[in-house]
Amino acid sequence: SKRIGQWLPQGAPMGNGRSSHRMASSGQAEDSQRRALPMLPAAVVLDRVKGALYGLLIADALAAPTHWFYGGPRQVIQLYGKRIQGYTDPVQRLPGSIMSKSNTGGGGRGGFKGNIVGDVIFHNKKQYWEPGKDYHYHNLLRAGDNTLEALLTRRVMAVSVEHSGPDLPAILDDYVEFMTTPDSHNDTYAGTCHRMFFANRAAGKPLDKCPDNDHHNVDSIDALVTPIPLMLLPSSDAEAAEVAGAMVRLTRDSPVSANAAADVSRLLRQVVRHGADLRSALASWFGASVEELESQIMRQTSDQLTACYLSDALPAAAVLAFKYAEHAAGPGEAFRTAVLANANRGGENVGSGALIGALLGGQAGFEALPKDLVDGLARSHRPKLDHEIDGFIN
C-alpha cells in the first residue's frame, strides 16, 4: 500500500487527471541519493541490459498461451495437458474469454458493432472478438511469438536507435503507423488503452488528446512494458524515471501508471546498472528487510493470480520476482524458474511477466540466460529481432 500511495499525484485518485510533477520531483530526489551507488563496468551493464530485454520478450512469449487463465494452474493443465515447460502454441478457443465480451469500438466491455478493431487497428481480425466465439486472446500466435505490448516495445527500441535516443514524438508517430498498418503483427488482442486511443483519433482528436482512461482497465500492468527500454537507456536515474513516465502518457491518461513506471525504473536500474542484489532491491522497494520478506514469501506454496490492475498485479509480480530470484544452479536457472512459474500461474501474466523477465534477465545478464529459451524466441523473424536489440545495445 505504501508503494501505491507513492504512485498517486497529490490529491488525485486513481485514473483522474494527468500529472508528472510527483514523478519528476521523486526522480530528482532519488537521483541525488543514488550518486553514491557504484556503476558496474560498461561490459557488464551492456550484458545486463541485453539480458533484461531478451528476458522481457522470453517471459512474454512463454506466458501468452496462458494469458488470463483465471483457473490458474488447474486450467493450464486442463487445456494443455500439462504445465507449461517451454514455448507453446496457444489453444484456439478459451471458454469464458473476455475478448468475446470486449468493445470493438472503444474501451472496456461492450458491443460488437464498433469497427475500431477490424478497420482502424487489428485489420481483418474482428471476427475473433465475436460474442460467444470464445477465441483465445492470442490465438494466431505460434510458440515463441510475442504479444502486442512486447512488439510495441521492440518498436520503441527501433525508433530510439534511429533517432539516437528516446524521441517521444517519433515513438508516438511510429506507434500510430504500426497499429494502423495491416499485417504489421499477428496478435489478435488489444487492451482498452489502445482501443480508446484510436477511437479518439478516429473521432478527429489530435494525437496529444487521444490518450484516455475508462477508470477501470487503463491503470494496468501492461502500461509498464513499453517503457522498459527507456528505463535502461539514459545514464541518469532521474532522466530514466522521467522518460519512463512520459512514455506511458503517450498512449494512456493514467497518472498512476506513469508514476509506477518511474518507480519501477529506479528499481530496475538498481539491479541492471548499479549491480544491486535483486532481493535486496525488492526488499527496499517494499520498505522491508530481506528477512521480513523471506519469512512471508518463501513459505507460500502457490503463486498469486491477479487481474491486470496495477494495485494488485505490480506487487504480485514483485513478490514472484523476489521468490524466484535465487537458484542453486545460478541466475540463469533462477530466470527460467521465475518465468515458467509466471506462465503457469495464469491471470494477467503477460504484462507482469515482461517485468519479471526484465528483472530476472537483468540480474542474470544475457550470457547466463538459458540457451533453449533464447534460441526458441521469435523463430519466424529472429535475425530482425537480434539486429534490433544489438542496435539498441550498441
C-alpha positions in Angstrom: 0.0 0.0 0.0 2.9 2.4 0.6 4.1 1.9 -3.0 0.6 2.6 -4.4 0.4 5.8 -2.4 3.6 7.0 -3.9 2.4 6.5 -7.4 -0.6 8.8 -7.0 -0.3 12.5 -7.7 -1.1 14.6 -4.7 -4.8 15.0 -4.3 -5.6 12.8 -7.3 -7.5 9.4 -7.1 -6.5 6.5 -9.4 -7.2 7.3 -13.1 -8.0 11.0 -12.7 -6.1 13.9 -14.2 -2.7 14.0 -15.8 0.3 15.0 -13.8 4.0 14.2 -13.9 5.0 16.5 -11.1 5.2 13.9 -8.4 7.2 11.6 -10.7 9.7 14.2 -11.6 10.4 15.5 -8.2 10.7 12.0 -6.8 13.1 11.1 -9.5 15.3 14.1 -8.9 15.4 13.4 -5.2 16.3 9.8 -5.6 18.9 10.6 -8.3 20.9 12.6 -5.8 20.7 9.8 -3.3 21.9 7.3 -5.9 25.0 9.2 -7.0 27.0 7.3 -4.4 25.9 4.0 -5.8 28.6 2.2 -7.8 28.3 1.9 -11.5 29.1 -1.5 -13.0 31.7 -1.8 -15.7 30.3 -1.0 -19.1 30.6 -4.5 -20.5 28.6 -5.9 -17.5 26.0 -3.2 -17.9 25.6 -4.0 -21.6 25.2 -7.7 -20.9 22.6 -7.0 -18.2 20.6 -4.6 -20.4 20.6 -7.2 -23.1 19.5 -9.8 -20.6 16.7 -7.6 -19.4 15.4 -7.0 -22.9 15.6 -10.7 -24.0 14.2 -11.6 -20.6 11.2 -9.4 -21.2 10.5 -10.9 -24.6 11.0 -14.5 -23.4 8.7 -14.1 -20.4 6.0 -12.5 -22.6 6.2 -15.4 -25.2 6.1 -18.1 -22.5 3.0 -16.5 -20.8 1.0 -15.8 -24.0 -0.7 -19.3 -24.1 -2.0 -18.9 -20.5 -2.8 -15.2 -20.5 -5.9 -14.5 -18.4 -6.4 -18.1 -17.3 -8.3 -17.3 -14.2 -8.5 -21.0 -13.3 -4.8 -20.9 -12.6 -2.5 -24.0 -12.9 -5.5 -26.3 -13.0 -6.9 -24.6 -16.1 -3.4 -24.7 -17.7 -3.2 -28.4 -17.3 -6.8 -28.9 -18.4 -6.3 -27.1 -21.7 -2.6 -28.1 -22.4 -2.4 -31.5 -20.8 0.5 -30.4 -18.5 2.2 -27.4 -17.1 3.9 -25.0 -19.5 7.5 -26.2 -19.8 8.6 -24.1 -22.8 7.3 -22.2 -25.8 3.8 -23.5 -26.6 1.2 -22.8 -29.3 -1.9 -21.1 -27.8 -5.1 -23.0 -27.9 -7.6 -21.6 -30.4 -10.6 -21.3 -28.1 -10.7 -20.2 -24.4 -14.1 -20.8 -22.7 -15.1 -17.5 -21.0 -12.7 -15.4 -23.0 -13.2 -11.7 -22.1 -12.3 -10.8 -25.7 -15.7 -12.1 -26.7 -17.3 -9.6 -24.4 -15.0 -6.6 -25.2 -15.9 -3.4 -27.0 -14.7 -3.4 -30.6 -15.4 0.3 -30.9 -13.6 1.6 -27.8 -12.6 0.7 -24.3 -13.8 -1.9 -21.8 -16.6 -4.4 -22.3 -19.3 -3.5 -24.8 -20.9 -4.3 -28.2 -19.6 -5.8 -31.4 -20.9 -3.0 -33.6 -17.9 -0.7 -33.5 -15.1 -1.1 -36.1 -12.1 0.3 -34.4 -11.0 -3.3 -34.2 -11.1 -4.5 -37.7 -11.0 -1.3 -39.7 -8.6 1.0 -37.9 -6.4 -1.4 -36.0 -6.2 -5.2 -36.0 -7.3 -5.3 -39.6 -9.3 -8.4 -40.6 -9.3 -9.7 -37.0 -12.6 -8.5 -35.7 -14.1 -12.0 -36.2 -12.0 -13.2 -33.3 -13.9 -10.8 -31.0 -17.4 -12.0 -31.9 -19.6 -12.6 -28.8 -19.9 -16.3 -28.0 -17.0 -17.5 -30.1 -14.6 -17.6 -27.2 -11.3 -17.2 -29.1 -8.1 -17.2 -27.2 -6.6 -13.7 -26.9 -3.5 -14.7 -28.8 -4.9 -17.5 -31.0 -2.8 -16.6 -34.1 0.5 -16.6 -32.3 2.8 -19.6 -32.6 5.2 -20.9 -30.0 7.8 -18.3 -29.2 5.9 -15.4 -30.7 5.3 -12.2 -28.8 2.1 -10.3 -27.9 1.3 -6.8 -28.9 2.9 -5.0 -25.9 6.2 -6.8 -26.5 6.1 -6.0 -30.2 5.5 -2.3 -29.4 8.5 -2.5 -27.0 10.6 -3.6 -30.0 9.3 -0.6 -31.9 10.4 1.7 -29.1 13.9 0.2 -29.3 14.0 0.6 -33.1 12.9 4.2 -33.1 15.3 5.0 -30.3 18.2 3.6 -32.4 17.0 5.5 -35.5 16.8 8.8 -33.5 19.9 8.2 -31.3 17.8 8.4 -28.1 14.3 8.4 -26.7 12.5 10.7 -29.2 8.9 10.5 -27.8 7.2 12.3 -30.7 8.8 9.9 -33.1 7.8 6.9 -30.9 4.2 8.2 -31.0 4.2 8.6 -34.8 5.7 5.1 -35.2 3.1 3.7 -32.8 0.2 5.1 -34.9 1.8 3.8 -38.1 2.5 0.3 -36.7 -1.0 -0.1 -35.2 -2.8 1.2 -38.3 -0.8 -0.8 -40.9 -2.5 -4.1 -41.9 -0.5 -7.2 -41.2 2.1 -5.4 -39.1 1.8 -8.1 -36.5 -0.1 -11.4 -35.9 -1.6 -10.8 -32.4 -5.4 -10.6 -32.0 -6.0 -8.7 -28.8 -5.6 -5.0 -28.0 -6.1 -3.7 -24.5 -8.5 -0.9 -23.6 -6.0 1.9 -23.8 -5.2 1.2 -27.4 -8.9 0.9 -28.4 -9.7 4.2 -26.7 -6.7 6.0 -28.2 -7.7 5.0 -31.8 -11.4 5.7 -31.2 -10.4 9.2 -30.2 -8.2 9.5 -33.2 -11.0 8.3 -35.5 -13.2 11.0 -34.0 -10.8 13.6 -35.2 -8.9 14.4 -32.0 -5.2 15.4 -32.3 -2.8 12.8 -31.1 -2.0 14.5 -27.8 -5.7 14.4 -26.9 -6.1 10.7 -27.8 -4.8 9.1 -24.6 -7.8 8.3 -22.4 -9.0 6.4 -19.3 -12.1 4.4 -18.6 -11.2 4.4 -14.9 -11.1 0.7 -14.8 -8.9 -1.0 -17.4 -6.2 1.6 -18.2 -4.4 1.8 -14.8 -2.9 -1.6 -15.6 0.3 -3.6 -15.5 0.7 -3.6 -19.3 1.4 0.2 -19.1 4.9 -0.7 -17.7 6.1 -2.8 -20.7 6.9 -0.4 -23.5 8.8 2.0 -21.2 11.3 -0.7 -20.1 14.0 0.0 -22.8 13.7 3.7 -22.0 14.2 2.9 -18.3 17.6 1.4 -19.2 18.9 3.9 -21.8 19.7 7.2 -20.0 22.8 7.5 -17.9 20.9 9.4 -15.2 18.4 7.7 -12.9 16.3 10.8 -12.8 16.2 11.2 -16.6 15.2 7.5 -16.9 12.4 7.9 -14.4 11.1 11.0 -16.2 11.2 9.5 -19.7 9.6 6.2 -18.5 6.6 8.2 -17.1 6.4 10.3 -20.3 6.4 7.1 -22.4 3.3 5.9 -20.5 1.5 9.2 -21.1 1.9 8.9 -24.9 -0.9 6.4 -25.1 -2.9 6.5 -21.8 -4.2 9.1 -19.5 -3.1 7.4 -16.3 -1.0 9.3 -13.7 -0.9 6.2 -11.5 0.7 4.2 -14.4 3.1 6.9 -15.3 4.3 7.3 -11.6 4.5 3.5 -11.3 6.7 3.4 -14.4 9.1 6.0 -12.8 9.1 3.9 -9.6 9.9 0.7 -11.4 12.6 2.4 -13.5 14.5 3.1 -10.3 14.1 -0.5 -9.1 15.2 -2.0 -12.4 18.2 0.3 -12.7 19.4 -0.6 -9.3 19.8 -4.2 -10.5 20.9 -3.6 -14.1 23.1 -0.5 -13.9 24.2 -0.4 -10.3 24.5 -4.1 -9.6 22.3 -4.3 -6.6 21.2 -7.8 -5.4 17.7 -8.3 -6.7 16.2 -9.5 -3.4 17.8 -6.6 -1.5 16.5 -4.1 -4.1 13.0 -5.5 -3.9 13.0 -5.5 -0.1 14.0 -1.8 -0.2 11.3 -1.2 -2.8 8.7 -2.8 -0.5 10.1 -0.9 2.5 11.0 -4.1 4.3 14.1 -6.2 5.1 15.1 -9.2 3.1 14.5 -11.3 6.2 11.0 -9.9 6.7 10.1 -10.7 3.1 11.6 -14.1 3.2 9.5 -15.0 6.2 6.3 -14.1 4.4 7.0 -15.0 0.8 9.2 -18.2 0.9 6.6 -20.2 2.8 3.9 -19.6 0.1 3.2 -22.8 -1.8 1.4 -21.2 -4.7 1.9 -18.0 -6.8 -0.7 -15.3 -6.6 -3.0 -15.0 -9.6 -4.2 -11.4 -10.3 -6.1 -9.4 -12.8 -4.4 -6.5 -14.7 -4.9 -3.7 -12.2 -1.7 -2.1 -11.0 -2.7 -2.1 -7.4 -2.7 -5.9 -7.4 -0.6 -7.0 -10.4 2.6 -5.0 -9.7 3.1 -6.0 -6.1 2.3 -9.7 -7.0 4.9 -9.5 -9.8 7.5 -8.1 -7.4 6.7 -10.9 -4.9 7.2 -13.5 -7.6 10.5 -12.0 -8.7 11.6 -12.0 -5.0 10.6 -15.6 -4.5 12.5 -16.9 -7.5 15.4 -14.5 -7.5 17.9 -17.2 -6.4 18.6 -20.7 -7.6 21.3 -23.2 -6.6 22.3 -23.6 -10.3 22.8 -19.9 -10.7 20.9 -16.8 -12.1 20.1 -18.4 -15.4 18.1 -21.2 -13.8 16.6 -18.6 -11.4 15.3 -16.8 -14.5 13.9 -20.0 -16.0 12.1 -20.9 -12.8 10.6 -17.5 -12.4 9.3 -17.1 -16.0 7.8 -20.6 -16.1 6.2 -20.0 -12.7 4.7 -16.9 -14.0 3.4 -18.6 -17.2 1.8 -21.4 -15.1 0.0 -19.1 -12.6 -2.3 -17.6 -15.3 -4.3 -14.5 -14.7 -2.7 -11.3 -16.1 0.8 -12.9 -16.6 1.9 -11.2 -19.8 2.5 -7.7 -18.7 3.6 -9.0 -15.3 5.8 -11.5 -17.0 7.5 -8.8 -19.0 8.5 -7.0 -15.8 9.6 -10.3 -14.1 11.6 -11.3 -17.1 13.3 -7.9 -17.3 14.2 -8.0 -13.6 15.5 -11.6 -13.6 17.1 -11.3 -17.0 18.8 -8.1 -16.0 20.1 -9.8 -12.9 21.4 -12.8 -14.9 22.7 -11.0 -17.9 22.3 -12.2 -21.5 25.2 -14.7 -21.4 23.6 -16.6 -18.5 20.1 -16.9 -19.9 19.0 -20.4 -20.8 20.1 -21.2 -24.3 16.9 -23.1 -25.2 14.7 -20.1 -24.2 16.9 -17.7 -26.2 17.0 -19.9 -29.3 13.3 -20.6 -29.3 12.2 -17.0 -29.2 10.6 -15.3 -32.3 11.8 -18.0 -34.7 9.9 -16.6 -37.7 11.9 -13.4 -37.7 14.8 -14.0 -35.3 17.6 -12.2 -37.3 15.5 -9.0 -37.3 14.9 -9.2 -33.5 18.6 -9.8 -32.8 19.5 -6.8 -35.1 17.1 -4.6 -33.2 18.4 -5.4 -29.7 22.1 -5.3 -30.8 21.4 -1.9 -32.4 19.9 -0.7 -29.2 22.7 -2.1 -27.0 25.4 -0.5 -29.2 
